[in-house]
């Protein structure tokens, strides 16, 4: 899949490309500092629904018509300016844009189907679980004393849930094989250094 085909697929699903003025505004407002020197300006996209935003970073430098060297694609979900969930890092290997599109579409379904608390009807919040990268939905509203939690896949369409479960099975099998070879797993995510916010007082959410 080419970048243009990827872009058309995202736009047809309601994503919008992040403009230069939008990025410049956030850069200034939040005082963003990149974790390492950046080559050019990569194309990014976002989709907003139910108070959550899916952001997709592509590694692709449109001005140069090529991908950034030594970079990976990312899909994340934010609330306001705060990242609540990161999908798996995507290396620029075979079928990169197809895999990035799939991750973006799954994240889109999560925000489109953001559950409401069954007790107070408020939107449930993305909450960190005990395991690395695990998430679930929760509500701790003063309107009720009971703590409400819902599975991370709650509300996903059946066909999307099947894809997510298949990906998990493949990852578990891969982790099992790597551990059998004595390799350490999960190090890439633990070592990830994100953009630094030097003006946290300006953060929303």
C-alpha positions, 0 to 999 in steps of 0.5 A: 500500500502506498502513502497516497492509498493509505491517506485516502483510506484514512480520510474516507473513514473520517480522519483529518490530516494534521495541518502545519498551523495546528502542529505549530500551535500545539508545539508552542502552547505545550512547549514540546521538545522532541526526544531526538533530532527530527528530520523534516515534518512527518504526516500525521492524522487524527480522528475525534469522537466522544471526547477522545482522539486517535492520532496516527504518525506515519514517518512519511515526509510528504515534502520529500516524498519518502519515509523518515529514516530509522523511525516507526509508525505510532497510533495512540489515543488521547484525551485532551493533550494526554496520551491514554493508550499506545498501540504497538510500535510499527516498524517500517517492514513489509506491508507497513501502511496496511498494518498502520491502517489496521491499527488506526481503524481498530483505535477508531472503533474503540473511540467510536464505541467508548462505553458509558458507565451503566450506573451514571451514564458518564463516559467511561475512562481509559485506565491502565491495567496491571500488565504492561500496556493493558487497559480497561474502561472505568468510572469512579464518579461521585454520583455512585460509590461503586467502582465500575470497570469494563473490559478494554474490548467492550463494545467493539463490533464482533468482526473487529474483536475477532481481529484484535483477539487474533493479533493477541494470540499471534503476539502471545505465540511470538513472546513464547518463542522469544522467551524460549530463545532467552530473549527479553520481551517488552523492552522497546515499549519500556525504553520509549521516550516520548515528546517532552511537555515543558508547559504542562500547565497548558495541557488540556484533559 
